[in-house]
């Protein structure tokens, strides 16, 4: 066992023993080789089932990294360009002045359609046709390309429908055929996860949280107009069987080693598989938009589908880091400067990225 593996394992065990975390995985690849594969704690507190290396976790937003990767793989094949209008591939999307939105706008969160109707239910989110119809009827929040705001739910359906239009297949199938299958992790990274596999999942739980802060927020904040409170990330939502089975490419069900392997195969070859060319990677990870997020109000920097900078650092501090973190504290990213790919998955949903920052620090020093 390497010294780095030992250090990460010790830190993971300490977090679980302290009660800060319930169950987690940490995976690290460097130059295409896995150098850390750590698990700790339990996947299901009720039964005591332990976390194993292939346990999938539902991860809010981390799946967006896989969604973006599918788009880049298809762009590499010439099925569309980043400046292709979405309506050229999906004609019904052009309604209400959206004909100018391009694939680049979608990937950089500048498309101007960050919200879903406020009467949208979890059942609606599980129904592809309802969500794409809502996007067809959506009106612009801003002129495409002029502002940036996190498309928390809509990003996945926008990219997913583009993928479906150009391939004739659901994005979950394309993910399996063109990304996870070649990488040998098709049974560890999903959008829609078959019901028969749900017994393998980690069960999510909410960490204690002071909700009074939400009561102090103005009711007219844009984030409250982007989705109803019933769709805000929490354990109840992430444990729903219909949510787990549905194609919702705004999130994903994955083990740490599966999503880290995907990022490693973006950086270079992993057992002979490389997902995109170096030129494509440079374009995908260059800054495409930055500024104050119109929906959540914080400074944000995007490449094409990946956030730039780590969850515990800014784009200025870590300009070579790209990836996605998610509500609850999980995160996955890669660093083009060091050839490192990292992922943390966990089932206790916290409101910070303290664990991700802790492990990232250990890895950077190791």
N, C-alpha and C positions, 0 to 999 in steps of 0.2 A: 504494500500500500504506500502510495507516495505521500510526502509530507503535506502537500497541498490538500489531497484527499482527506488526510487525518485532521487538518485544521478546519476544513469545512464541515466534516462530520461532527467534530467536537462542538462547533458553534451551533449546528443544527440541533444536536442533542440537548444543549443547554437551553435553547429557546423553547423546546418542547417540555423539558423538565420544569422550567420556570412557569409554565402555563401561558406564556406569551403566544405560542403557536400550538396547534393541535397535531397537524401532520403536514409534512412538506417534502419536496424534492429539490435538489440543486444539481444542475448539469452544466459542465463546461467543456467546450471543444477548443483546441488550439491547433491551428494549421491543419484542420481536418481530422484530428485525432481526439477522441474523448479522453480527458484527463481528470475529470471529476464526475462521479455518479453517486450522489449521496441521497439517502432517504432517512426519514426520522418520523416517529410518532404513528398515529392511527389515522386510517382513511375514514373509518366510521366509528364515532365515539360510542354508539349504542351497542355495537357488536364487538368492539375491540379489534376489528379487522385492521391489520397493519398496512401502512403505506409500503408498496413495493416499487421496484424501478419502473414497471410498466403500468402503474396505476394512473389512469387519466383523471385530471381535475377539470371541472368547468372553470374557465378563466374569462372573466369579463374583459373584453377589448384585446387581450393578447392575440386572439384569433385574427384580428385585423392584419397582423403581420403576415399570416398565411394567406389571407385574402389578397393582399397586395402582391405577394409572391406569385400567386396564380396569374394575376394580371400581367406581371413582368415576363413570366414564362411564355404567355400567349403573344405578348408584344414582340418578344424575341423571335417568334415564329412568323411574324408579319401579319397576324390576324387583325390588328388595328395599330394605330400610332397613338402617342400620347396627345397629339393635337387633333385627333379624330373627333368630330362632334358626336356626342352620345346619341343624338337623334338620328344620325346616319345609320347607326346600328340598331336603334330602338325608336322607330318613328313616333310612336305614341307619346314619348317622353317630351316632345317639343311643345306641348301645350303650355299656355300662360307664359310665353316668352322665354322658355328654357332651351330654345334651339341653339343658343350660343355656348352652352356648357360642353366642355371637352372632357376627354378622359383625364387629361392633366388636371383640370379643375377638380374633378372627383377625387383623384389620388392626393391632391394637396389640400383638401378640405376648404377649397375656395369656390365650390360650385354654387353655394347660396341656397341650398335646400337641406338645412341641418335638422329640421323638425318633422315629427309625425303628428297627425291629428290628435288633439288632446282627449278624444274619446277612444283612442286605440287601446285595445285590451291585450293581455298576454296571449290570448287565443288568436287574436288578429296577427300578432307578430309571428306566430307559428304557421301562418297561412301565406305562402309566397305570393299568390295572386292578389291578395288584399293589400299587401305591402307595396307591390309594384304598381298597383292601380292608384294607391295613395300618392306615390311619387309622380305618376303621370299627371295627377290633378293638383300637385303641389304648386304653390306660387313662390316666387323668389323672395328671399329675405334681403338680398343685395345683388347687384350686378355681378355676374360670374367673373372671378379673377380680381375683383376690386377689394375684397375683404376676406378674412379667414376666420372660420369658426368650426369647432369640432362637430363632425357629422356622426354623432355617437351611434345611432341605430341605422341611419340612412346610408352610411358609407358601405356597409356590407351588402345591402340590397341593390344599391347602385352598381357596384362592381359585379355582384353576382348576376344581375340581369344582363349586363354587358357580356359577361362570360357565356351565359346561356344563349344569347342571341348569336354569338359568333361561332359557338361550338355545337349548339343544339343539345347540350347536356347541362344538368344542374352543376353548380360550382362544387358541390361535395364530390361528385364523380370525377370532375377534372382534377380536383385536389388529389384524389386517390390515384388516378391514372398517371398524372404528370409530375407530382411532387412526392407524396408520402409513399406511394408504391415503389418507385425507383430507389427511394432512400431506405426502404425496409421498415417503415414506421406506420404503415397504413392502419394498424390496429391500436395505435397510440395517439393519433392526431386526427380529429374529425371536426366537421361543422355539424351536420346531422348525424347523431350516433344511434345505431340500431337499438331498439328496445332490449333485445337479447343481451346486449353488452353493458347495460346500465348497472348491473350488479358489480362491475369492476370499478365504477367511479368512486372517487372520494366524495363524502357528504360535506357540504358547505355548512358553516355556522357563522353567525354574526358576532364579532367581538363587541363587548359593551361600548356604547357610543353615546356621547352627549348630544341629544337631538335638539337641545334648546337653541343651538346656533342656527338651525334651519328656521326657527320661529322668528329670529331677528333679521332674516334676509327679506328684502322687499319682494312682494308678491309678483311684481312686474319684471323680475330678473329674466333675461333671455333663456337661461337654462330651464326655467319652469314653463317656458312656452315651447320648448323643443320636444317634450315628452311628458305624459302624465306621471304623477308620483308612483302609480302602480307599476311602472316600468323602470323605476330607479333600482340600480343593482343591489341585491341583497340575497341572503341565503335561500329564502323561500322561493324567489324567482329562479335562482340557479339550480335548485334541486327539483324543479317541476319536471316530470317525465315528458310532457309535451314539448317543453323548451329544450330539453336535452336531445330529443329525437328530431327536432325540426332543423332545417337549414337556416341558420341565423348567422351569417358570416361577419357580424359585428363582434362576435365572440367565438370561442372554440373550446373543445374538450381535448385536452392534451396532457401528456406527461412532459416533465421538464426536458428529458433527454431527446424526445421527439422534436420539440420546437427548437431546441438548441442545435440539433442536427440539421434542421432546415436552414437555420441562419449560417451554420458552418458551410453548407453547400451553396450558399450565396457568395460567401467569401472566396471559396475555392473548391477543390475536389474533396469529396468524402467517399472513400471506397470507389473511386472512379466516376462518381456522379457530381456534375456541376450544373446548377440550375440555370444560371444566366452567364453571359460573357462579362469579362472585366469592364468593358465599355458600358454595357447595360447597367451594371452595378454602380458605376460612377455617376451615371445620370440619375438613377433611382435614389441615390443617397445624397445628391447635391441639394442644397437648400432651394426649395421651390416656393415656400411661403413662410413668412414670420411676422410677428407683431402681437398685438393684444387680441386674444381669442374673443370673437363677438358673442359667443354663447356662454363661456365660462369665465371670461374676464381676466385671464392670466396670460403672461407672455408665453408664446408657443412658437416652435420652429418645426416645419415639416419638410421632409423630402417627398418623394412620390409614394405615399402610402405608409411611410415609416416616420416616427418622430425622431428628431435629431437631438442628441444628448441623452444621458441616462436619467432614470427616475430620481436619482439623488444628485444630479448635476445639470447644468444648463448647456445649451448648444454652444455657447462661447467657451465653456470649460471643457466640453467633450465633443468637439466638432466632427470627430471620426466615428462616433457611436450612433447607431441607428437601430430602431426597434419599436416595441410597444410595451407599455405597462398597462395595468388594468385596475379597475376599482376592486378593492380588497387587498391590494399590496403585492400581487404577483407581477412578474416582469420577464421579458425576454428581449435580448438585443445582441448585436455584434459590433465589433470594433475593427474597422478596416486598417487601422494603424498597427494593431497587435496580432491580427488574425485570430482573435478570440471571439467565441460565441458563448453566451451565458443564458441560463433560464432558471427561474425560481417559480415553482408552483406550490400553492398552499391552500388549505381548506378553511382556515380561520380568516374571515374577511375583516381586515383592519382598515383604518382610514389614513394610513401613512405607508411609506416605503422604507421603513426602518430596517426591516429584514433584508430587503434587496440591497440597500446601501451597505449593510454589514457584510454580506457575502461578496459584494462587488469589491469592497476594500480588501478582503482577504485574498481574492483572486488576483487583484492588481499587484499586490505585494508578492504574490507567489509566482 
